Amino acid sequence: MPYMSILRSMSVLRFRYFVFSLALGYWLYQFTTTNYDTVGWQFRHLTFWGLTGAVYVAWLMLSLSRKGLPPAHNSLVSSVAVLNAMVVFLYWKLYFIDPSLVNGNGPIVWHQEYYLHLCGPLLMIIDALFLNRSFKHSLRGVLMTIMICIAYIIWSEAIVGPFNIEPVGSVTSGLPYPFLNDMIFTERALFYATTIATALMIYAGFWLFGKLLPRLIGQKFL
C-alpha cells in the first residue's frame, strides 16, 4: 500500500505540473494579444479572471503536492472552480445564440478558445472535485463566490464601462461584452442577479457531488 500511495502522489504531482504549466502559458500568452489601448486590458473579461484564478490555484495545488501536504485552501479553490464553470456556461450559452455576443472582434484562435472556455476550466474543476476535494467548507466558499461575482460586476460597471468606448451597443458602450451594451441598467442588473444565482446553483451541485463521491467510487480510492 505505501507503494500505491507513493505512485498516486507522483501521478497527482505530474498532473498538477501539467495543469500549472498550461495555465501559466496561456495566461502569459494573453499579454501578447491584448489591446493595450483599452482600460483594463484583458482583465476586462471574466474569462481572464477565471484564468488568473486558475493559475494561482494551480500553483497552490502544485505546492501542496511538492511538499507532501494534505488538501487545503478549500474556500478559494472551490470558488475559483465555480468561477471557471461559469465561464464555460456563459460563454457557450451565448456563443450558440450568436458568437458576436461574446466575440465582438471576431473569432479567436481555436486552441485558445477551447482551452480558455473548456479544457482549462475542466482541469481546474477536476482537481477541486477529485484531488483536493474542496467543496467542504461550503459557507466560506459560497461567500467567496458571491464576493468574486460582485467584484467583477463593480469592475465592469464602475471602471471598464465608463473608461472605454468599445464595444458600442444600442444603449451604452465600453462594457466588456457586446451584449451588455444592448441592455439598460435594470436589464443588466437582472442578468447579474441571475448569473450569481446560477453560480450558487453550480456550487451546490459541486458540493452535492463531493458529498456523494465516496459512495460513487468507494472510500478506499479517495
TIFIFI-702452 format. One record per residue: residue in one letter; x, y, z of N, C-alpha, C in turn. Coordinates in pm, whole numbers, padded with zeros to 5 digits, always signed. Last residue first. Example, Ala and Ser with C-alpha at 12.3 -4.5 7.8 and 13.67 -1.06 7.14 Angstrom:
s+01285-00225+00708+01367-00106+00714+01290+00003+00787a+01319-00569+00780+01230-00450+00780+01320-00330+00780
END
This chain:
l-01016+00725-00234-01006+00870-00209-00891+00899-00116f-01058+00458-00256-00987+00521-00368-00963+00670-00344k-01206+00383-00037-01066+00338-00043-00988+00403-00156q-01470+00465-00077-01383+00542+00011-01236+00506-00005g-01617+00465-00395-01559+00386-00286-01457+00468-00209i-01752+00604-00586-01633+00533-00629-01564+00455-00519l-01992+00689-00459-01990+00658-00601-01870+00573-00641r-01938+00748-00197-02030+00638-00225-02025+00594-00371p-01766+00968-00227-01720+00845-00162-01809+00724-00189l-01947+01155-00369-01831+01094-00433-01780+00968-00363l-02144+01293-00241-02178+01160-00291-02058+01085-00346k-02017+01532-00179-02073+01452-00072-02099+01309-00116g-01956+01625-00434-01848+01594-00341-01895+01508-00225f-02215+01671-00528-02133+01569-00592-02018+01526-00501l-02282+01884-00361-02357+01759-00352-02277+01645-00414w-02097+02075-00454-02098+02033-00312-02168+01899-00296f-02178+02104-00720-02044+02050-00690-02036+02000-00546g-02434+02214-00671-02419+02089-00745-02284+02024-00720a-02370+02450-00538-02450+02349-00469-02437+02213-00538y-02236+02582-00747-02165+02549-00623-02238+02437-00548i-02448+02610-00925-02334+02528-00964-02255+02487-00840m-02603+02785-00774-02657+02654-00809-02545+02559-00851l-02434+03005-00767-02466+02937-00641-02526+02799-00667a-02437+03073-01038-02311+03035-00974-02336+02959-00844t-02706+03145-01064-02655+03029-01137-02525+02980-01076a-02706+03377-00909-02789+03263-00869-02743+03135-00938i-02538+03534-01067-02496+03498-00932-02575+03377-00883t-02705+03554-01295-02573+03492-01306-02522+03448-01169t-02921+03695-01196-02942+03559-01247-02809+03484-01256a-02792+03936-01141-02854+03860-01033-02876+03715-01073y-02714+04013-01400-02612+03989-01299-02669+03904-01185f-02968+04045-01521-02873+03947-01574-02767+03913-01470l-03065+04255-01366-03134+04126-01364-03042+04015-01415a-02881+04450-01442-02891+04411-01301-02960+04275-01287r-02942+04475-01714-02811+04423-01674-02814+04375-01529e-03195+04584-01690-03179+04455-01757-03045+04392-01720t-03133+04825-01568-03218+04730-01496-03208+04590-01559f-02974+04953-01768-02915+04911-01641-03000+04808-01568i-03035+04805-02095-03043+04915-01999-02998+04862-01863m-02820+04644-02330-02914+04635-02219-02916+04765-02140d-02617+04640-02507-02751+04648-02564-02859+04642-02458n-02391+04591-02368-02411+04728-02414-02544+04748-02485l-02388+04319-02335-02419+04403-02218-02450+04546-02259f-02301+04219-02578-02444+04209-02547-02482+04296-02427p-02013+04258-02576-02103+04334-02665-02250+04333-02621y-01847+04296-02265-01907+04205-02363-02012+04280-02445p-01753+04517-02106-01661+04421-02167-01719+04330-02274l-01871+04846-02195-01880+04727-02111-01811+04610-02182g-01860+05037-02401-01747+05019-02312-01753+04898-02222s-02189+05189-02412-02067+05139-02474-01962+05118-02366t-02549+05157-02451-02428+05216-02393-02306+05162-02466v-02745+05081-02639-02779+05153-02517-02659+05227-02461s-02642+04944-02850-02757+05029-02878-02796+05115-02758g-02280+04958-02818-02410+04893-02824-02521+04992-02852v-01942+04905-02879-02052+05001-02887-02182+04925-02901p-01680+04780-02662-01774+04768-02774-01888+04872-02764e-01545+05114-02659-01586+04994-02732-01593+04876-02635i-01461+05305-02486-01561+05346-02585-01610+05229-02670n-01405+05309-02130-01381+05253-02263-01491+05297-02358f-01479+05396-01881-01350+05440-01933-01311+05377-02066p-01727+05286-01805-01712+05432-01817-01584+05478-01885g-01663+04994-01812-01762+05060-01896-01737+05209-01913v-01455+04957-01615-01439+04917-01755-01534+04994-01846i-01567+05081-01373-01435+05112-01428-01427+05081-01578a-01825+05011-01303-01770+05136-01249-01638+05176-01314e-01893+04770-01431-01984+04883-01437-01919+05015-01397s-01673+04595-01387-01728+04618-01521-01807+04747-01530w-01635+04609-01109-01523+04637-01200-01576+04673-01339i-01884+04520-01021-01840+04656-00990-01728+04699-01085i-01868+04255-01120-01976+04344-01163-01937+04490-01139y-01648+04153-00981-01642+04166-01127-01750+04259-01179a-01746+04163-00718-01625+04239-00754-01616+04258-00905i-01957+03984-00732-01986+04125-00708-01866+04212-00748c-01811+03743-00775-01912+03788-00871-01939+03938-00856i-01655+03733-00541-01591+03740-00672-01688+03793-00777m-01858+03713-00346-01767+03829-00346-01697+03844-00481i-01970+03463-00408-02052+03584-00421-01964+03708-00429t-01746+03303-00342-01803+03302-00478-01885+03427-00504m-01723+03352-00071-01615+03395-00160-01662+03399-00305l-01961+03235+00018-01938+03378+00039-01828+03430-00054v-01911+02968-00054-02023+03041-00113-02003+03191-00100g-01692+02910+00113-01678+02903-00032-01788+02978-00104r-01807+02937+00365-01699+03028+00326-01678+03028+00175l-02001+02726+00341-02041+02863+00370-01933+02962+00327s-01858+02482+00289-01947+02541+00189-01980+02687+00216h-01605+02323+00310-01644+02440+00389-01735+02528+00303k-01604+02146+00082-01633+02100+00218-01684+02216+00303f-01493+02112-00190-01628+02157-00158-01673+02101-00023s-01244+02006-00255-01251+02139-00194-01389+02182-00148r-01062+01789-00325-01193+01772-00263-01229+01897-00182n-00826+01763-00460-00826+01843-00337-00955+01829-00258l-00926+01565-00650-00795+01558-00585-00794+01636-00454f-01192+01607-00737-01141+01472-00718-01010+01464-00639l-01256+01889-00742-01353+01786-00704-01289+01655-00660a-01024+02032-00813-01106+02075-00700-01198+01965-00649d-00936+01892-01041-00853+01899-00921-00937+01933-00799i-01157+01936-01211-01115+01800-01177-01031+01799-01050i-01152+02214-01239-01263+02152-01168-01228+02009-01127m-00919+02250-01392-00932+02314-01261-01038+02245-01177l-00991+02113-01624-00876+02067-01545-00881+02123-01404l-01204+02279-01708-01229+02139-01673-01115+02082-01588p-01077+02526-01768-01170+02515-01655-01197+02371-01612g-00924+02422-01996-00862+02479-01877-00954+02474-01756c-01127+02331-02180-01025+02242-02125-00963+02294-01997l-01312+02572-02208-01349+02432-02188-01241+02354-02115h-01219+02826-02258-01362+02810-02233-01407+02665-02219l-00945+02816-02301-01000+02915-02208-01143+02884-02168y-00924+02606-02494-00856+02597-02364-00924+02690-02263y-01081+02692-02705-01118+02569-02637-01045+02551-02504e-00950+02935-02775-01093+02932-02745-01129+02809-02663q-00694+02849-02834-00716+02939-02722-00862+02936-02678h-00739+02698-03059-00684+02630-02941-00701+02716-02817w-00850+02891-03243-00929+02777-03195-00872+02715-03068v-00841+03240-03190-00768+03119-03231-00831+02997-03165i-01170+03389-03219-01036+03382-03165-00972+03250-03208p-01382+03583-03440-01340+03458-03377-01196+03465-03326g-01454+03933-03355-01440+03819-03445-01389+03696-03372n-01490+04112-03154-01383+04140-03250-01361+04025-03347g-01685+04008-02990-01717+04126-03069-01613+04158-03176n-01777+03743-02877-01657+03770-02955-01682+03887-03049v-02026+03739-02761-01909+03729-02674-01779+03760-02746l-02202+03786-02966-02240+03830-02833-02121+03828-02737s-02114+03662-03192-02079+03803-03176-02117+03858-03039p-02227+03405-03188-02086+03423-03146-02048+03569-03123d-02535+03346-03056-02471+03429-03158-02327+03454-03114i-02603+03108-02920-02707+03202-02963-02654+03287-03078f-02362+02992-02868-02455+02916-02953-02578+02998-02991y-02251+03190-02702-02188+03159-02830-02286+03088-02922l-02402+03181-02469-02413+03297-02556-02357+03269-02695k-02321+02924-02378-02464+02960-02386-02484+03076-02483w-02046+02947-02374-02108+02860-02475-02258+02885-02488y-02012+03141-02165-01953+03158-02298-02029+03076-02402l-02148+03043-01938-02190+03168-02001-02137+03181-02143f-02009+02795-01888-02154+02801-01906-02195+02927-01983v-01737+02873-01860-01779+02775-01960-01927+02790-01992v-01759+03055-01647-01700+03097-01774-01745+03003-01886m-01858+02888-01448-01942+02994-01500-01891+03046-01634a-01633+02734-01400-01752+02668-01453-01848+02771-01512n-01472+02932-01291-01435+02874-01421-01552+02798-01483l-01613+02976-01052-01590+03085-01146-01557+03032-01285v-01585+02723-00935-01718+02768-00977-01707+02883-01076a-01309+02732-00886-01365+02627-00971-01503+02666-01022v-01301+02943-00708-01237+02960-00840-01286+02852-00937s-01432+02824-00491-01490+02943-00555-01429+02967-00693s-01259+02610-00428-01397+02583-00469-01458+02703-00541v-01023+02748-00357-01023+02654-00469-01165+02630-00519l-01107+02900-00134-01055+02965-00255-01066+02871-00375s-01187+02695+00043-01279+02803+00005-01235+02870-00125n-00956+02524+00071-01082+02478+00013-01173+02590-00035h-00683+02508+00134-00734+02624+00057-00872+02595-00003a-00586+02157+00099-00602+02284+00172-00664+02388+00080p-00474+01818+00142-00557+01919+00076-00577+02042+00163p-00139+01781+00289-00277+01738+00260-00355+01848+00190l+00190+01790+00134+00091+01838+00229-00050+01790+00191g+00424+01752-00011+00360+01637+00051+00256+01674+00154k+00531+01955-00154+00567+01949-00012+00504+01831+00060r+00416+01913-00402+00562+01915-00392+00608+01900-00247s+00143+01942-00341+00196+01813-00385+00348+01807-00369l+00131+02215-00271+00089+02112-00176+00149+01976-00212s+00215+02332-00510+00296+02348-00390+00260+02244-00284l-00002+02268-00675+00130+02213-00705+00221+02222-00583m-00195+02426-00554-00211+02281-00555-00079+02211-00583l-00091+02683-00602-00114+02638-00465-00124+02486-00459w-00094+02681-00885+00033+02695-00813+00019+02647-00668a-00369+02666-00928-00282+02557-00978-00146+02561-00908v-00447+02913-00821-00488+02789-00755-00401+02671-00799y-00329+03084-01013-00293+03094-00872-00327+02965-00797v-00454+02997-01250-00308+02996-01238-00267+02996-01091a-00724+03044-01188-00679+02907-01213-00527+02896-01201g-00733+03322-01170-00761+03241-01052-00710+03099-01068t-00679+03374-01440-00589+03422-01337-00608+03343-01207l-00906+03257-01560-00773+03206-01590-00673+03249-01484g-01111+03418-01455-01109+03275-01429-00972+03214-01452w-01031+03662-01562-01041+03647-01417-01037+03499-01380f-01063+03601-01829-00927+03620-01777-00924+03619-01626t-01342+03577-01842-01257+03463-01878-01117+03478-01821l-01433+03832-01793-01448+03731-01688-01360+03610-01714h-01229+04102-01907-01314+03986-01934-01315+03886-01819r-01048+04298-01843-01188+04337-01864-01280+04216-01865f-00798+04206-01846-00869+04189-01719-01013+04238-01729q-00678+04284-02077-00754+04158-02082-00830+04130-01952w-00726+04627-02000-00659+04525-02079-00744+04399-02086g-00816+04842-01857-00842+04710-01801-00774+04597-01875v-00886+05037-02131-00869+05040-01986-00907+04903-01931t-00710+04982-02437-00831+04974-02356-00796+04982-02208d-00474+04966-02564-00540+05095-02569-00666+05098-02482y-00382+04712-02569-00337+04795-02458-00395+04936-02463n-00535+04426-02634-00536+04563-02684-00501+04656-02567t-00348+04115-02626-00446+04211-02576-00430+04347-02642t-00154+03933-02697-00266+03951-02790-00363+04061-02747t+00029+03900-02502+00080+03923-02638-00031+03953-02737f-00106+03840-02277-00039+03969-02279+00019+04000-02417q-00187+03580-02316-00287+03685-02330-00224+03823-02338y+00035+03427-02251+00003+03447-02393-00097+03560-02413l+00019+03404-01977+00122+03492-02035+00091+03524-02180w-00193+03219-01970-00204+03347-01901-00104+03447-01959y-00089+03001-02105-00198+03074-02166-00220+03209-02099g+00113+02932-01915+00145+02961-02055+00036+03041-02122l-00033+02879-01685+00060+02992-01685+00095+03031-01829a-00175+02649-01771-00247+02770-01729-00156+02893-01735l+00037+02470-01824-00056+02507-01929-00128+02639-01895s+00156+02450-01571+00235+02495-01687+00144+02544-01799f-00057+02349-01414+00001+02480-01385+00077+02535-01506v-00103+02098-01535-00210+02197-01526-00153+02337-01505f+00149+01973-01502+00091+01992-01635-00012+02102-01633y+00172+01965-01226+00274+02035-01305+00219+02069-01443r-00050+01804-01173-00051+01944-01130+00058+02025-01196f+00033+01560-01282-00090+01624-01329-00089+01772-01295r+00254+01507-01121+00271+01528-01266+00150+01601-01324l+00123+01478-00872+00224+01581-00891+00244+01611-01039v-00037+01255-00920-00101+01384-00891-00003+01498-00913s+00166+01066-00951+00074+01093-01061+00005+01227-01043m+00283+01069-00699+00363+01108-00814+00274+01142-00933s+00069+00973-00545+00122+01107-00520+00203+01158-00638r+00047+00712-00649-00063+00807-00666-00014+00950-00645l+00291+00607-00563+00260+00614-00706+00149+00714-00733i+00257+00619-00287+00364+00697-00350+00337+00715-00498s+00045+00439-00262+00028+00576-00217+00132+00667-00280m+00159+00205-00353+00047+00260-00427+00024+00407-00389y+00351+00172-00152+00395+00188-00291+00284+00252-00374p+00194+00134+00076+00278+00253+00066+00323+00279-00077m+00081-00122+00000+00000+00000+00000+00084+00127+00000
END
